[in-house]
Amino acid sequence: QDKLAEEERSSALNLHKLGAQWRAVLRETKDRELRQDMEILSQTFARVMDCKDSVIEASSLVTDVEEAEEQHARALCSHLHNIDRLLQLQRCRLRCLEEGYSAQLEALKTEFEAERYGGGEG
């Protein structure tokens, strides 16, 4: 009877040890699997981040190009406005010169007529 009880205790202890060893093996296997999964996920995450960084960089470049185009359009508009003002000033200057020329020509004609008629009588 004692031998049977001892045998059962020994068997239970061995079963307990086997269960503990089996759980350790399973834990070790699961640990390896989880570490591999983490490595794969880490690499996938890095690729996704690189891809998103590329998109952000491209988006930033597009924004820079759009801003440069807006600056160019503003500079062109300002330049054309200045050219219009310059043309307006030149037209005004030309008009003043033409008026001065006409006035001098009229004075010269008047003087010429006066000399002609005045010289003919004398």
ABEGO torsion letter per residue (X at the ends): XAAAAAAAAAAAAAAAAAAAAAAAAAAAAAAAAAAAAAAAAAAAAAAAAAAAAAAAAAAAAAAAAAAAAAAAAAAAAAAAAAAAAAAAAAAAAAAAAAAAAAAAAAAAAAAAAAAAAAAAAX
